[in-house]
Amino acid sequence: MTTANAYPVTQTIRTIGILGGGQLGMMLAEAAMPLGYQCVFLEDSADCPASLYGRVFHSEQLEAFIEAADVFTLEFENTPTATVEQLTALSKSGSKQGMFPPLIALDIAQDRLKEKQMFNSLDIATVPFMAVNSEAELKQACDELGLPIVLKTSRGGYDGKGQFVIKQDSDIKAAWQDLKDAVTGKGSLTPTPAPLIAEGFVNFSREVSIIAARGQNGQVRCYDLVENHHHHGVLAKTQAPAVGTSHLFKNATDAITKVMNHLDYVGVMALELFVTKDARGHDMLLANEIAPRVHNSGHWSIEGAVTSQFENHIRAVVNLPLGDTDNVHPAIMVNVLGQYPDISAVLNIDGAHYHSYHKAERDNRKIGHITLMPNDVMDLEKSMTKLVAILPNKVGLDKEYPSINLQPSTPAIETENDAKNSATADDLDNKDSLTASSSKPEKAKK
């Protein structure tokens, strides 16, 4: 029970209203509690993960949700902009203390075409792209960008949905038929009419991301670059820090800082990037997309950074100083999809940290994550092999960490895998990244 003197008299924010009640909202609330803040949630699922940590309001109870909170944030970038507009207006009137991140960040993140145009306006490199409003324009994009290309809805779609890989001319008609309704706002892809976006394919060696927090005073603090591996369009594994990327760290921090300053952003943001080669054969980064929220590729920071992405987001929202983002120990985070593993078997692995999202099991649903941080970095690959062996859904990681390596008669996993610098047609379908890795992660220099 909250008493009248539960908060310092100088603390004017007591309750944070979070739009969304999924696992990100749950982990934000976990980070808020030690700082002395409560959270409430706007979410239509009453038994959502965040319900463990605060009251959940249905979308029809918006006014009650607003009344219950002092400041607002979100956990999902596809939050209706009308709700964010209303909360922003209340903040401007002085009746509430802020809506973070700003509306413009959602508007950009919800539209891939606007997003790419913003990157280019800030001199941040991207893959070549074109807007597509008709089958004729799609044919033109295929001619100008060259095949293969990825055709995507510019609005809606996630985890590999709402896109079509065009590998040859005969795919053009099928791709247009599959996604054309998004242009008119018909069908289930998106209720908002918007052009499609055709993205040219560029050979890349790795998918990486950088997460940063920006405070209300404009201070920006960046986490290490991490390497991400996807399986069927869903994040399977994140390695923090990404091995051998210290020479790219400044470019990544410059890019995300430009974006955050441009948007007058407050809170945590992720910037997803591809590592490719420039004309001289040097490594360079191409921006893919932003996520204006805490991000799956930053979950390792709960144990692996001085201050987690969740705590830094809360700090930014309530206008507290940002925390140190340094990596305290190399880590690998693995998503748990569909079915829970045996928690005893997981925790029997040295350095394993288990996070359940308290969701019902369902095929390919994100229901938890596991972060590995063995005391000896040289044991990281061995720990991954043990973990993959006990995961019900191995999210493709059994190819990289085959269980045969657990047998005493089998040599240990090699310390360096072969790099594969170009993606196959199947990789395009899955958005998988086939990358070089090492058993001895390197600290990205800041």
Disulfide bonds with the S-S distance in Angstrom:
none
